[in-house]
Each structure stands twice: as C-alpha cells, then as structure tokens.
Amino acid sequence: MGDLAGRIDIEVVFVIDGSPDRCADILERELPKQPVRTLLVQLSRNFGAFSAITAGLQAGTGDQFAVLAADLQEPPELVVEFNRILTSGAADIVVGRRESRDDPWVSRVLSRVFWFVFRRLAIGDLVPGGVDTFACTRQVRDELLGLREVDSSLVALLFWVGFRREQVGYGRRKRAAGKSAWTFAKRLNYAIQSIFNFTDIPIRTLIGIGALGTAFSAGLGIVVLIAHLLNKIPVPGYTAIVLLILFYGGLTIFGLGVVGQYVWLCLQNSRHRPNYIVRSVSLNDGALSRPDATTAP
C-alpha cells in the first residue's frame, strides 16, 4: 500500500492455505467485482499460518505491507494507522499491541505463559502477549523473505531483523463466526519450534545439569569408596542404585530428545525445501480498471 494523492492506494492479497471450505470459490467469484487490485493466492495444501503470511508478502507489490488475519479479530482500521506511521518515515515496522482480548480464559492464560517464557529465553524486546498483526516497509519484507528458515517463527524473525519499530494498541475482538483452527497441539508445536529456533537455552540447561550430575556422582563415588575401605557397607544399597539408574536414564533420554530436536532442525534446513508451494495466483486489477474509484482498506 502507499499514499497517493492524499488517499490510500491499496492492494489486497488473499492467501488460501489449503482451506477445506468454500473460501476459494467465494473469493474467485466476488473479487473481480471489487474496485481494488486484488490477488488470490492458493497454496497446494495447508502449510501453516506463517507460511501463508510469507506467501502473501511474497506476492505483494507495494511499498508497505500489512498482515491481517481473515477472522477480523484484529480491527481492520489498524491498517490505516500502520500505513500512516510507515509513510511518515517514523518506523520501518509497526506491530499491533493487544491491550485487551475477548478470548476464552484458558487461551489467555496459555498465551501469557508462553510469551512470558519466550521473551525471557529468546527475544527480550518482543511485545508482551505476542504479535498477531503487523506492517513493514518493502526493505523489511525483503529481509524477511531472504531468511529461508524452516519451521521458524515469523514473529520472532520480525524482531530479530532489527530496524525501527513502533507499536499501536488495540482491543482484540471476539471471533464473529467459525472455530479457530489454532488447536492446542498446533500451539504446543509452535512453542517448541520457536524456542528451539531462537535460543540454545535447552542445550545450556543440559550442560548445567550434566555438570552438576557429574560433580554429584564424583562426590558420591568418593563417599562410597571411603565407606567401602572402612568396611561400612556390609550390603550394597539396592535402592540407591535403582534411583540413580532411573534418574540418569531419564536425564539421558531427555537430553537425547533435546539434541535430536536441534539435529532435526539442521536436517530440515539442509534439505532446502520451500516453506510453501503456490498452486495458483489470480489477479484482479480493479484499481487500474476503475481509475475514478475511491479505494479504502
């Protein structure tokens, strides 16, 4: 989008991320009737929200880019404010800061816990509560598209790249219709991927536990050896042996899981598979075919 002749000239990109409903059919029928330039991008299957956003950013052709979910829980008016800040040159990235949200209390609690932990472990200057909507300049868009990471977090990358940032507060609306596909399993998977992609804290924690365990084992070994030399151990301690085996066996399995997650990320990135595959792109040049039309987001 861009500011032309005192109005907003806007291009709207719709991304169908393998949706099982009739969204694609409805958009194909209705978009040609609209007085704005639109692009309908259909992916070959469901690749996830962040891949869909990336596909939309890739397809866009403007000087500023805004991301908004189709459920409209984030007010569409934010796009106008985002555009005002970007065109003024005050910032390169504008993010929406949730000041309230009309969501179930379980979702609110889980979200707060995750973003609190993620800010502590990985991206310290991330907006509390996370980011659901944002806008950026073409330069930032190009930098994000150049980061060819697999199973990563676009929100975290948005803060990792730096640049000048501003925030716009808003109230998250109640979902008007339908059911969110953002299930607990998907949220858990996203949390794991985000943490492992942006911090080495799990590995460092294992190193610390391993060091403490080694020191504890060495000290206990000395105590057992001295007690053996002094004939203080008439019968070997079965309970102690079993507890130690269980503890270090569990720790070993946990450590292998952590290391395995990092190895899996290395494998995924070394394959150089694309984050998404575009099946089709439909263009409606409504804004150009109706030069006298007033365009608005």
Sequence and secondary structure as in RCSB ss.txt:
>XXXX:A:sequence
MGDLAGRIDIEVVFVIDGSPDRCADILERELPKQPVRTLLVQLSRNFGAFSAITAGLQAGTGDQFAVLAADLQEP
PELVVEFNRILTSGAADIVVGRRESRDDPWVSRVLSRVFWFVFRRLAIGDLVPGGVDTFACTRQVRDELLGLREV
DSSLVALLFWVGFRREQVGYGRRKRAAGKSAWTFAKRLNYAIQSIFNFTDIPIRTLIGIGALGTAFSAGLGIVVL
IAHLLNKIPVPGYTAIVLLILFYGGLTIFGLGVVGQYVWLCLQNSRHRPNYIVRSVSLNDGALSRPDATTAP
>XXXX:A:secstr
 EEETTEEE EEEEEE S SSSHHHHHHHHGGGSSSEEEEEEESS   HHHHHHHHHHH  SSEEEE  TT  S 
TTHHHHHHHHHHTTS SEEEEEEEEE S HHHHHHHHHHHHHHHHHT TTS TT  S EEEEHHHHHHHHH   S
S  HHHHHHHT   EEEEEEEE    SS     HHHHHHHHHHHHHHH  HHHHHHHHHHHHHHHHHHHHHHHHH
HHHHTT  SS  HHHHHHHHHHHHHHHHHHHHHHHHHHHHHHHHHHT  S  EEEEEEEEHHHH TT     
